[in-house]
Amino acid sequence: MKTIKIEKFGGPEVLEVKDIEIGKPGPKEVLIKNLSIGLNYIDVYHRTGLYPIPLPSGIGLEACGIIEEVGSEVDLFKVGDRVAHSSMPIGSYSEKQLFPQEKLVLVPEGISDEIASCIMLKGITAEYLLHRAYPIKKGDKVLYHAAAGGVGQILCQWANALGAEVIGTVGSKEKEAIAKKNGCHHVINYTDTNFVEEVEKIVGKNGVDVVYDGVGIKTFEGSIETLKVRGMMVAFGNASGYVDTIDVKKHINAKGLFFTRPSIAHYTMTREELVESAKKVFDAILSGKFKVEISKKYSLDDAKKALRMPLRCPKCNGSMEHWLAKKMYKIHGFCFDCTVDYEAKLRKAGLYEKYEKNMMKGNAYSFVNDLKAYVNNFVEYESTFVTEHGDVEDWNNNSNIQNKKVLDG
């Protein structure tokens, strides 16, 4: 069977298509014929070594397929069942896969293979955020950062359907329309404006019930500022850097706030939790609470193309969406934030204090044009930059790989 393997960490070039023999399922395992495979940021982290894995290794965590064979002690599924998963063991970029039964869920009629393969991770994340980390109530004022992202598109639609007033932030003009289309009543472009001031115009000072923040350090201070007394700060991601220090007196005590840093693992600790969460996700799709749009599809052979360039820096997990970050990645292998002499160059250009000030306000990209003009003065950067770098897929939208051999019969 055909599978994708990596023998060393690096760029998309380390992905190798190989033909291997797959063994028989163990007592509590099943053999799955994959029909559609989901793409996620974590695939890039595994490929680059940001999240180290033992090598050599397969890659990919999310897929939907048909069970072809079951182990001797399997009692949850049978041959012919259509199932999906979004967790270890790694290796979903493959025509077939052995998988433990306790980590699988049945896919109901009405959910396509493609949607099932790319909704498990994002959908379950949205479910636990909305229903368990902070149970949304009708009338709640919700602030969601990066609303045009994959999780954001799902969560904002779902929160809207539950009766919340949804305020979404985005980082570009193009994404404003995406967020508006996907459930946000109000959209704020934090590249052009201070989101705290804009939120206050909508709900007043200290008017937000819950902030769902997957961005991290660049939005943390502003997020705390928008919350009401006894509001909830749900910090579930760190796209701009990890919030590693919380001042209880300043951040929590001042308004009696609640703070949580959850992950999907905390809310799928048992099989019962996994199954119930997946059921809520599938039911929400079938009842029209949110829609899933798949932006790109690839054959399994095109895995390198699908993972050509991450939109998150493999070293710091910072945003790779701006042209400047892409340029630095081409030169150094990491984003501009990760270059060794970054701070020194900003100070030399007289921009560091402005950067620090804007970052603390949650407005760090407002001075990107200053940086653009500055960096363009470095001839060596211009001479080494590869201008023809091909398409960069928007990983903030849902994508999947279809098993072309299977689809072709």
MOFEN-V178776 format. One record per helix or strand of 2 or more residues. SS is the DSSP state (helix for helix, strand for strand). FROM is the first residue (numbers start at 0). LEN is the number of residues. If there is no record, write none. Layout:
SS:FROM:LEN, SS:FROM:LEN
This chain:
strand:1:5, helix:11:3, strand:15:4, strand:28:10, helix:40:8, strand:56:2, strand:61:9, strand:81:5, strand:95:5, helix:100:3, strand:104:2, helix:112:21, strand:140:5, helix:149:12, strand:164:6, helix:172:9, strand:185:4, helix:194:9, strand:207:6, helix:216:10, strand:226:9, helix:247:6, strand:257:3, helix:263:4, helix:270:16, strand:293:6, helix:299:7, helix:322:10, helix:335:3, helix:341:7, helix:351:9, helix:363:12, helix:378:6, strand:397:5, helix:403:4
